[in-house]
Amino acid sequence: MWGYETFAREHSAIPLYRGWTGTTFLTTSGDFLFLDEEGDAPTIRYDVDESTQLVSLAIAAEYFSTLANLLPPRLDPTATCSACGGTGKVHVRNATGPLLCGECNGVGWRGSIDRSSWLEAAESARYPTFEEAIEQFSRFARSQGHFGTLNLITSLDAFFIGRVLFVRIPKQGDAVAQSRKVYLRAARRRLGVLIASAGTLHDGTLLVYVGSPLDTTDAMDRMYPDGLKLTVLTTPREIRLIGRFRWWFLSRFARDLIGTQGEHFR
């Protein structure tokens, strides 16, 4: 059987979605190809059905943030699909798991593919890769006078008591993995994604987190763009680093004291 790597190389294409009968690919020229593997010998044809194109993009965008740039833009932030509530998936009785929404083709909102926006340079993409987004934030932070090391934290690593931010520094491998998940989910929904500083330690280390709006209303209230929002805290904040035991004790005590400030850590 034809190997995916061989097919991708020969046709300058990447695989998006593998269904029961074959796999949909997207070429560098913007064409969708379908590798039909149902017969004795694989066959290739152009996929010109926009509904299946949207389904393929919606699925692939859950794993590759750059593909979220190819999804239909949210021209109306409130135009969430009523059938799936904006998730792109519906739950059907007796099904083993959620199914793709047929009303919005798994996207989460109504819209058509706009190929004109695909011509934008990669460096100006609304949603670059997670690594590129972090590098963009690093350059932005340096432009604001912050030259220290960046340390990623997540909502599991920080909480407020009053105006004081209590932080435990996580293993960066774990923090990167969790932050990447938040970034991917946010990019897939095209409601915007925030990369921001939570504060600066005495040694100049910048604590950085990735956040996203809860829904379309939250996105509008917080003025998220459809793309990256980079923010560096300008007002000094009191930060206290704590160890595992004090973290366990204080986080239990502070569970009901986090308040609205804690909502920034998502």
N, C-alpha and C positions, 0 to 999 in steps of 0.2 A: 504493500500500500504506500501511496505517496506520503513522504514525510512532511510534516508541517514546516520544518526549517527549510527544506528544499523548495517547497511551494512559495514560502514567504520570500526567499531570496530571488527566485526566478520572476516573481511578479511584483517585487518591491511592496510587499503587503504585510500587515500584522493581523493575527487572528483575533477576532472579537468575541465570537460566541459559537459554541459547538452544540448543535441540536441533535435530534434523533437521527436525522438523515444526512447531516453534513455540517460544515463549518463556514461561517461568514467571515470574510476578510475585508480589510479596508486598505486600499492601495495608497501610495504617496501622492497620487494624482487626484485622490478624493473619490475614486470609484469603489463600489462595494462588489466583491466577488463571492460567489457561493460555490464551495467545493462539495459537490454531491457525491457522497460515499455510499449511497444506498445500493447502487448497481454493482455488477461484477467488476467494473473498472471505473475509477473516479472520473467525473466530468466536471467541467467548469462553465459557469454562466454568470452573466452580470445580474446582480440583484437590484432591480429598479423599483421595488415595492418600498415606499417610504416607511410604512408601518414596521416592516421587519428590519429596516435600517435603524430605526429609532430603538427598537428592542435590543438590537445588537450593541448599539452605542451605550444604552442605559445600563446594560449588564457589565460591559467592559469598564465603564467609568467608575464602577464600585472598586476597581482594583488599580486603575491607572488614572490619576487625577488630571493629566493633560487631556484625556479624552472628554472630560466634562466640558471643555471649551467648545466641543463640537455639538453638544446638546442644544436644543432650541433655547434661546435666551428667555428669561422671565420678563417679558415686556410689561406685564402687569403682575406685580409681586403678590397680589391676592388671587391670581388665577390658578389656584390649587385644584387639582382634579377631585371632584366630589366623590367619585367612586372609590378611590383608594386613600383619600385624605392626604395626598401628596407623597405617599411612600412609594408609589409605583407598583405596589403589590397588594393583592387582595387575599383574604382567607375564605376558602370554600369548604363547606361541610364535607367531611370524610376524606378530604385531601391530606396527603402526608405532610404538606408544608404550604407556605404561601405561594400563590401563583402571580405571574405578571399581570398587571391590570390591562385589560383590553381597551379601555376607554382612552387612556393616555399613552398606550404602548410601552408601559413600564417606566415612563419618564417621571411622572408625578405631577405634571402640568401639561396643558395643551400647547401645541406649537409645532412649527415646521422647521426642518433643517435649513439653516441659512449658510450656504457655502461661501458667501462673500466674506464672512467673518473668519473663514478658515485661512484666508490669505495673509492674516496678520503674522508678523515676525514672531518666532518662538519666544524671544526674550520679552515680548509685550503681551504674552498670553495672560488671560485673566487668572488662570489656575496653572502655574508651572508645577513641576514635580515638588514634592515635599522638601527635598534637599535644596533645590533651587530657591524655594520660598524662604527657607531659613537663611540662605546666603544673602538674599535680598534684604532680609531683616538685619543681618549683620552689617551690611553696607550702610543701611539706614541708621542703625545705632551709632556707627562710627561718625556719620555725618552730623549726629547730634552730640558728639563729644564723648561717647562711651566706647572705650577701647579695651575693656576687660573681657575676660572669658565669658561665653554664654553657657548657662546651665539651664536645661529644660526642666520644668516642673509641671505637674498635672493637678487636677482637682483633688486628687488623693494625697497630695503632698503639702497642701496649704489651707489654712483657715484663719479667720479673723476672730479676735476677741477685742471688741471695741475698735480702735483704729490700729491696733498692732497686728501685724501679719506673722503668724507662727509657721515656720517652714521646716520640713525635713528634706534634705537633699537626697533624691533617689539615685539609684544606679542609672547612669545615663543611657545605657542600653535599653533598660525598661522604659525610661521616660521617652526616649526617641520612638520606640515601638508604639506606645500608647498615643503619643502626640501625632504620629503619622496616621493612626486610625481616625482620630478626630478630624484631621485635615482632609483625609479621603472622604469621610462622610459629608463634611461641609462642602467640599468641591462638587461632589455628586449631586447635592441638592441645589447648587447654584444660588444660594442665599447669602454668599459671602463667607469669608473666613478671616479670623483675626489672629495676628501674631503680635504679641505685646509683652512689654516688660512688667513684671510685678514689683520690681524694686531692685536696688543695688546693694550688695554686701559691702562691708568695710574694706575688703581687699579689691574692690572694683568689679567683682563678678556680677554679671547681669542675669537675674532670674527671669526666664522667658517662658511663656505658656501659649498654647494654641487654643482658641475659643471659637465658638460658632453660635449663631442665633438659634433659639429653640424652634421658631416657626416664622412664617412670613410677617406676622404682626411684630414679633420681637426684632426681626431684621429691619423693619421700617422704623421702629421706635429708636433703635440704636444706630440708625443711619449706616447700615452695612452696605457697601457696594457689591455688585455682582463680580467679585474678585477678591484680591488681597487687601486687607486693611492692616497697616503697620502702625504701631503706637509705642512710643517710649515715654515712660512716666517722667514728668518734669518736676513734680513735687517730691521731695525726699519722704520716704516712708520708713517708719520704724519696723525693722524685721528682727525676729528672734529665731535663731536656729536651735532646734531641740533634737534630742536623741530619741531612741525607740521607746523607752519606758515613759518618758514625759509626754511623748507624742500620743501614746495610747491613752494616758490619763487625761490630758488636756482636750484631746479631740472628743472624748466621750462627754466631758464637761461642757465643751463648746458647741455640741451638736445643734442646740437650739439658739445659739448666739451668733451664728455665721452671718445671717441676714443677707441683705441685697448685695453687699460687696462680694460675697462669695459666689454670686451668680456669674461673675466674670470668668470664673474658672470652670470651663466646660470642656 
